[in-house]
Amino acid sequence: MDNLNQLKPLKPGFSINETTDYIEVSVTLKPRDKKRRTVTQIVDNDIKVYVEAAGLAIGALVERPSGTFNNQNSDTKKVGVWKFKKKDLRVKSTPPKSGVSYAKSTPPKGGAKRKPSKTSSKG
């Protein structure tokens, strides 16, 4: 029973709500037994790793819970929401600029010399 202070933090519950422009990640922390469990703390990088593991591409962080998000002084469930912009994975192409002349390229001077064939026409 001496290992009671060595118990790992409680695992948080994650859920993803995906809209057309944003990705919202909800994190639920269960209350802990203050005498037995160490504090579970969630940071922004934990959320990014979870979302990337789920196969989604996220952009900039838009909204996050204020302060540190942990279950240190909590006796009830604590829910936090992180909101990210959705990353646009489409390839962007730029049209050619007007007024640019597309001159034919000239072959380099000297050109490629013709190699003599093995069968000679001289006989």
Buried (B, 14 or more C-beta within 10 A) or exposed (E): EEEEEEEEBBEBEBEEEEEEEBBBBBBEBBEBEEEEBBBBBBEEEBBBEBBEEEEBEBEEEEEBEEEEBBBEEBEEEBBBEBBBEBEEEEEEEEEEEEEEEEEEEEEEEEEEEEEEEEEEEEE
